[in-house]
Amino acid sequence: MIIGAVLDLVLPLASLLPHSAGPYIALVLIGFAVGILGHLSSARWLVAAGVILIFLGALLFPLALNLTEESPRSLDAPKESVQPLEAVP
């Protein structure tokens, strides 16, 4: 009963997540900066906030994005560049 209500709320919110890696990397880096600042100032709540930001940016938000997409993105094979080898004199 509660799970259905949560899923009805989560699916529209997941569409707001960005589809590029830049915001997630920025969130992780901000989390590291907040955690380091927390260690330097001996504030446990800042360390905890940094760990939470790292967890959100590295695992939870990308996982939510992948679980809510209708079809997962396919990975394209890297294109091979065929260049003739030059003769060595």
Stockholm file with secondary structure:
# STOCKHOLM 1.0

chainA/1-89         MIIGAVLDLVLPLASLLPHSAGPYIALVLIGFAVGILGHLSSARWLVAAGVILIFLGALLFPLALNLTEESPRSLDAPKESVQPLEAVP
#=GR chainA/1-89 SS CHHHHHHHHHHHHHTTSCSSSHHHHHHHHHHHHHHHHHHHHTCHHHHHHHHHHHHIIIIIHHHHHHHHSSSCCCCCCCCCCCCCCCCCC
#=GC SS_cons        CHHHHHHHHHHHHHTTSCSSSHHHHHHHHHHHHHHHHHHHHTCHHHHHHHHHHHHIIIIIHHHHHHHHSSSCCCCCCCCCCCCCCCCCC
//
